[in-house]
Amino acid sequence: MSSMNDVAKKAGVSIVTVSRVINNNNNVNDETRKRVLKVIKELKYQPNRVAKRLRSKTLSGNLLGVLVPDIQNPFYVDVLRGIEDVVYTHNYAIIMCNFSQDEKKEEMYLDILQSESVDGLIVAPVREDDKKVIELLKSGLPMVCVDRGLGNVDVDVVLVNNQRGAFMAVEHLLKLGYKRIAYISGKPEIPSSRYRELGYIEALEKFGIPIDREYIKYGDSKHESGILLCEELLSLAKPPDAIFTGNNLITLGALETIHRRGLIIPDDVAIVGFDDMYWSNSLNPPLTAVRQPAYEIGKRAAELLIQRISDPTRPAIQMTLNTQLMVRKSC
């Protein structure tokens, strides 16, 4: 890779002059500027973005950090598409980090993003009291939270009404006559998991169905926990006649267990998932699921972050988007 010194030598100017050309400083005559730019192109020189920012307190690196808990989850893929489509039109690039629901990994990536001098951050925090994220927010880094907020902290947030979405799913099952309805949750410390559980409980209480803790299982929001926890539920003396799954990967795991046991959906057991994915109609039978506007979440988060960078003092905004129950043949 060519250095600034290489450019200066070939162009016959000082490093200071090369720096002035790169930073569009007016103190360079047109002939010298053209010569330096020609050499930069010939040598394919790329200025060091971080060093460039250090030379100017006001210069933006046009780089944003995005930190998500599970890139295997199609929900976050769609969120990322929404983010990227918006930031690209504003001349920003993104560094995407996947922390796999691991708090130590999240801290490592946050340190890396900070060292890269990103202009802002979009993050789905590990938990509401995520100390590292709160520390960065208080340091002045522009930030937007997606899918999960931070408790008692003023920060821009874009999420969905998780409790309402879960309530609609379980209410639908209850109206169809199912009474032994189980819930396979993600990690309970994750706000979205907790609110989905509240929606599940709210629906049961509305219909006068006692809460049976044997029918509530906590996993890690991954495919494997869907397999194992569905197996536990179906092995009960009185197995559930319907299962509400907390996200799309859990749904896939639960479906795998149901099919491996040779059970028929919905005759032997019904299923409703939180997260409607592109493959929902391809399943046999097609899956009833709660649809989240994932792309819109990413789009709105990116818009809020760009606004926050431009206006750091504006009041924090919490944007709650609606979900939709997509009724199909799995119940």
Steps between C-alpha positions, in 0.01 A plus 500: 500500500624846414555753775456875513879525492505305170250744351703800619825365351353418159311830479807697615319669788501482879279269706325812631399591144364149437301527823360837393388356166332202669318730742399749227703778656497818290870573563611296196520638145302326226802363314644335813160365600451335159850347515443356847156363410646336189769326709241392757302335221810338346617356833143410606568670830224473763520755785484349848150586619574500873815708460306736278238551771764557767630795299160666510251510786216572259579258217271198471631158408159416350503169681232352726510198726220242507500238774249213483456194725457229235569542129362148441157638587327616178331777701834677549596446135191701401576764765850535354361541148283787621797664673734462204252632245456823699860567603629439147287788371661723765855401398563280805644150516445252782710261705274209599584296810321186618536428873301172513317596823841493673559795736881475487495486122271803498747695718787406268316624192392820673866570584597436137227729366606771742863467392388527138347839587159419357267798465208317658371163613189287448483222757269234641629497863557180696266626771328818617779581747781434249782690671737520204233635264381753760861608557546570127170685484600723791838567335308680225502238226181540289298181546174328412379175657301249294274216615603566862525821700698614802322546832490847658728648232407760238588339168336470159329161467319320218311184590162332466218448746619154605236453768216583261642271230526206740152569637350486149673168429384329820153654483464352150582153637256542788218606268561183299443296817856413604546504879838338577714764333875496561752778446864446400681822585838647424721618786269658762744787566449618141221763506327370186480147647361634824231708332398207279456291813283775649283494188469121527392528865263788429312295239467197727372716784245665272353157421521377859767239430726436805872569444685167503873565535566149372394631159748791498854416387797738481768455235767709329302609192682247279392204287647243739299625797184472290581132439579416862225701668230378263614146579458573871151637445384210286636253757277635778227275645252754358681650201380833359245502222658821363842667517585869466867546406696813591692554175558351156802285589316350799208433264725305262633291787151428632381399153795261469402327824131480406579346161758258645231371737268441207238742632257674269460880512244620607313173573742379770651835598452852367779756471524877467834678471617849581674621180351444159773406256504461122491120541180497710279432197733223381449286810253213515265619629574875450591664831280743690738765631536849642654724237749766608587782257871417524611699195302801623663469845844523341395786272353706784800431725743621233294815442494575872875447530577739213268755661674447835843558344373826348319611815654341813282698743153413369271304737519120484234323294350157573336366186269201548385332179202267470509127435257300288367147553529303176240224531575182304449126550720403797216552746 
